[in-house]
């Protein structure tokens, strides 16, 4: 009898909002050449000699601002809810597991356990809507690396990016529409919509990464579903790191400039994340809010990620079931 497993994967999170836990997480994350592809002779001394000494205290303080009262990060909390929804939607004989590319629950540990359980078939479903070598690509690489030392090799599938999947776009449209309607009731106008994605070095796109094209497609599909005019929304990129050119326009720059363009009411949605995390709750809802209001804006509305919204859980389970075709 064939046994089947679904492995949902996310980027990762520290175990706690403490300096040691954040340093451990950042060491694993920033050591991955898929994330930072600078020459190792240059990057690793800089990482261990400077960045891992100075950045963890600042990052830990930011994590403490968003950490949940139950002791978990928002990313882990919502990812667990998404995993539970998929588990409940699939036949009982299919095993569903959550793993983090960096941090815990560990991707390597999850794969070792599934091999130990003699799972004949393994569907890896990265929870990244848009493909990037630093997210989906890194997950594929780590999965293959975890399996290469195993005597038993399951039949392996990787779910494709779902940036243009109708169910994903509809779930985005539903949650954005709910919040835009609420804004209209509160301030008697429709706010300008910023569609913010995590940034990427321009060099990565220039050398073949399809990330920017997929972000653009997601943004246009969402705007079309919402019926927004071209003047009612804008695509932006957040979370810059380092000095080299990144994708433009930058979310922070646009938020500072919008009031000068006469736009004083803004809503921000982050479709590249399916679960709220530091980049959405702290960078956008806190820092972004402060930037916009300080620049003269009057109303800032952060639209939460898909999280455990019913339409997203239905979309996710439908996509997983589709990727299991022939195995169920």
C-alpha positions in Angstrom: 0.0 0.0 0.0 1.4 3.4 -1.0 1.7 6.0 1.7 1.6 9.7 0.9 2.7 12.8 2.8 2.3 16.6 2.2 5.0 18.9 3.5 4.0 22.5 3.8 7.0 24.8 4.0 7.5 28.3 5.1 10.6 30.6 5.3 11.1 30.4 9.1 11.1 32.2 12.4 13.3 32.4 15.5 12.2 30.1 18.4 11.9 33.1 20.7 12.3 37.0 20.5 15.7 36.8 22.3 19.2 37.7 21.1 20.5 34.1 21.2 17.5 32.7 19.4 17.6 35.5 16.7 21.3 35.1 16.3 20.9 31.3 15.7 18.1 32.0 13.2 20.0 34.7 11.3 23.1 32.5 11.2 21.3 29.8 9.3 19.3 32.2 7.1 22.1 34.5 6.0 24.6 31.6 5.5 22.4 30.3 2.7 24.0 31.2 -0.7 20.5 31.2 -2.2 19.7 34.2 0.1 23.0 36.0 0.0 25.0 35.0 -3.1 28.1 37.2 -2.4 31.5 35.4 -2.6 31.9 33.2 0.6 35.4 34.6 1.2 33.9 38.1 1.6 30.4 37.4 3.0 31.1 34.8 5.8 33.7 36.9 7.7 31.4 39.9 7.4 28.4 37.8 8.6 30.2 36.2 11.6 32.5 39.1 12.5 30.0 42.0 12.2 26.4 41.2 11.3 25.8 38.4 13.8 27.3 40.6 16.5 25.3 43.8 15.8 22.0 42.8 14.2 20.5 40.2 16.6 19.9 42.7 19.5 18.0 45.1 17.1 16.1 42.3 15.4 15.1 40.7 18.8 13.7 44.0 20.0 11.5 44.1 16.8 10.4 40.5 17.2 9.3 41.3 20.8 6.9 43.9 19.5 5.0 41.4 17.4 5.4 38.2 19.4 2.2 36.5 20.5 1.1 36.2 24.1 1.1 32.4 23.8 4.8 32.3 23.1 4.8 31.8 19.4 5.6 34.0 16.4 2.7 35.1 14.2 4.2 33.2 11.3 4.4 29.9 13.1 0.9 30.4 14.6 -0.8 31.0 11.3 1.2 28.4 9.5 0.0 25.8 12.0 -3.6 26.9 11.4 -3.1 26.5 7.7 -1.5 23.0 8.1 -4.4 21.9 10.3 -6.9 23.1 7.7 -5.1 21.0 5.0 -4.9 18.0 7.4 -8.7 18.1 8.0 -9.5 18.4 4.3 -7.5 15.4 3.2 -8.1 11.7 3.7 -6.9 10.5 7.1 -4.3 8.2 5.5 -2.4 11.2 4.1 0.2 12.7 6.5 0.5 16.5 6.5 3.5 18.2 8.1 4.7 21.8 8.5 8.4 22.7 8.2 10.5 25.8 8.2 13.3 26.3 5.7 15.2 28.1 8.5 14.6 27.5 12.2 12.0 25.1 13.7 10.2 22.9 12.9 13.2 22.0 10.8 12.8 21.0 7.2 15.6 18.5 7.5 14.1 16.9 10.6 10.7 16.7 9.0 12.0 14.9 5.9 14.0 12.5 8.0 10.9 11.6 10.0 8.8 11.1 6.9 11.5 8.8 5.5 11.5 6.9 8.8 7.7 6.5 8.4 8.4 5.0 5.0 6.3 7.6 3.0 6.4 6.4 -0.6 5.2 9.7 -2.0 6.0 13.2 -0.9 4.4 16.5 -2.1 6.4 19.5 -1.0 4.2 22.6 -1.1 6.2 25.8 -0.6 3.9 28.5 0.8 5.5 31.2 -1.4 3.0 32.5 -4.1 5.8 33.9 -6.3 8.9 31.9 -7.2 12.3 33.2 -6.2 15.6 31.4 -6.0 16.0 32.6 -2.4 12.7 31.1 -1.3 11.2 28.3 -3.5 14.6 27.6 -5.0 16.3 27.3 -1.6 13.5 25.0 -0.4 14.0 22.7 -3.4 17.8 22.6 -2.8 17.4 21.9 0.9 14.8 19.2 0.3 17.1 17.4 -2.1 20.1 17.8 0.2 18.1 16.3 3.1 17.1 13.3 1.0 20.5 12.6 -0.6 21.8 10.9 2.5 18.8 8.7 3.0 18.8 5.0 1.8 15.1 5.2 1.0 14.0 7.8 -1.6 10.2 8.6 -1.9 8.7 9.7 -5.1 8.9 13.5 -5.0 6.7 16.3 -6.2 7.2 20.1 -5.8 4.1 22.2 -6.1 4.6 25.1 -8.5 4.2 28.8 -7.5 0.6 29.9 -7.3 1.0 33.6 -8.1 -1.8 33.5 -10.7 -3.9 30.7 -9.4 -7.6 31.8 -9.5 -8.3 30.5 -6.0 -5.4 32.4 -4.6 -6.3 35.6 -6.4 -10.0 35.3 -5.2 -8.9 34.8 -1.6 -6.7 37.9 -1.9 -9.6 39.8 -3.4 -12.0 38.8 -0.7 -9.8 39.9 2.2 -8.8 43.2 0.5 -12.4 44.0 -0.4 -13.5 43.4 3.2 -11.0 45.9 4.5 -11.5 48.4 1.8 -15.2 48.4 2.5 -14.5 48.9 6.2 -12.3 51.8 5.3 -15.0 53.4 3.1 -17.4 53.2 6.0 -14.9 54.7 8.5 -13.4 57.6 6.4 -16.1 57.9 3.6 -13.6 57.3 0.8 -11.7 54.5 -0.9 -8.0 54.6 0.1 -5.2 54.3 -2.4 -4.0 50.7 -2.4 -0.3 49.8 -2.2 0.5 46.2 -3.2 3.8 45.5 -1.4 6.0 42.6 -2.1 9.3 41.6 -0.5 12.2 43.1 -2.5 15.0 41.3 -4.4 18.3 42.6 -5.8 17.8 43.8 -9.4 20.8 41.7 -10.4 18.8 38.5 -9.5 16.0 39.4 -11.9 18.5 40.5 -14.6 20.1 37.0 -14.5 16.8 35.1 -14.8 14.8 35.0 -11.6 11.1 35.3 -12.6 10.1 36.8 -9.2 9.4 40.4 -10.4 7.3 39.2 -13.4 5.2 37.0 -11.1 4.7 39.8 -8.6 3.6 42.1 -11.4 1.1 39.4 -12.6 -0.3 38.9 -9.1 -0.7 42.7 -8.6 -2.5 43.2 -11.9 -4.8 40.2 -11.4 -5.7 41.4 -7.9 -6.4 45.0 -9.1 -8.5 43.7 -11.9 -10.5 41.5 -9.5 -11.1 44.5 -7.3 -12.1 46.7 -10.2 -9.5 49.3 -9.4 -8.5 52.0 -11.9 -4.8 52.3 -12.8 -4.7 55.5 -10.7 -6.0 53.7 -7.6 -3.1 51.4 -6.8 0.6 50.9 -7.1 3.1 48.0 -7.0 6.0 48.4 -4.6 8.8 46.4 -3.0 9.9 46.4 0.6 12.7 45.0 2.9 15.8 46.2 1.2 19.1 44.8 2.5 22.6 45.9 1.5 23.8 48.6 -0.9 23.3 47.1 -4.4 20.2 48.2 -6.5 17.0 46.4 -5.6 13.6 46.2 -7.3 11.8 49.6 -7.5 9.8 51.4 -6.4 10.6 51.0 -2.8 7.7 50.8 -0.4 9.2 53.2 2.1 10.0 55.8 -0.5 6.5 55.7 -1.9 4.8 55.9 1.5 6.9 59.1 2.2 6.0 60.6 -1.1 2.3 59.8 -1.4 1.0 62.7 0.8 3.0 65.1 -1.4 1.1 63.7 -4.4 -2.2 64.5 -2.7 -2.9 61.0 -1.5 -3.6 61.1 2.3 -5.4 57.8 2.7 -3.7 54.6 2.0 -4.2 50.8 2.5 -1.3 48.4 2.2 -1.6 44.7 1.3 1.3 42.2 1.1 0.3 39.3 -1.3 3.8 37.8 -1.2 3.2 36.6 2.3 0.4 34.2 3.2 1.0 34.6 6.9 1.8 37.7 8.9 5.4 38.0 10.1 8.0 40.6 11.0 8.1 42.1 7.5 4.4 42.8 7.6 3.5 43.5 11.2 6.6 45.5 12.1 8.0 46.8 8.8 4.6 47.8 7.2 2.0 48.2 10.0 4.4 50.0 12.4 7.3 51.6 10.5 5.3 52.1 7.3 2.4 53.7 9.2 4.7 56.1 11.0 6.4 57.1 7.7 3.1 57.8 6.0 1.5 59.7 8.8 4.7 61.7 9.5 4.8 62.7 5.9 1.3 64.2 6.1 -0.9 61.3 5.5 -4.2 61.1 7.5 -5.4 57.5 7.3 -3.2 54.4 7.1 -4.8 50.9 6.9 -2.8 47.7 7.0 -4.6 44.7 5.4 -3.6 41.5 7.2 -2.1 38.6 5.3 -4.3 35.7 4.3 -3.6 33.9 7.6 -6.6 31.7 8.4 -9.1 33.6 6.4 -11.8 31.0 5.3 -11.4 31.8 1.6 -7.6 31.3 1.8 -7.9 28.0 3.7 -10.4 26.8 1.1 -8.0 27.9 -1.7 -5.0 26.3 -0.1 -6.7 22.9 0.5 -8.0 23.0 -3.1 -4.5 23.6 -4.5 -3.0 20.8 -2.4 -5.7 18.4 -3.5 -5.0 19.3 -7.1 -1.3 18.7 -6.7 -2.0 15.3 -5.2 -3.8 14.2 -8.4 -3.3 10.5 -9.0 -2.0 9.9 -5.5 -5.2 10.2 -3.5 
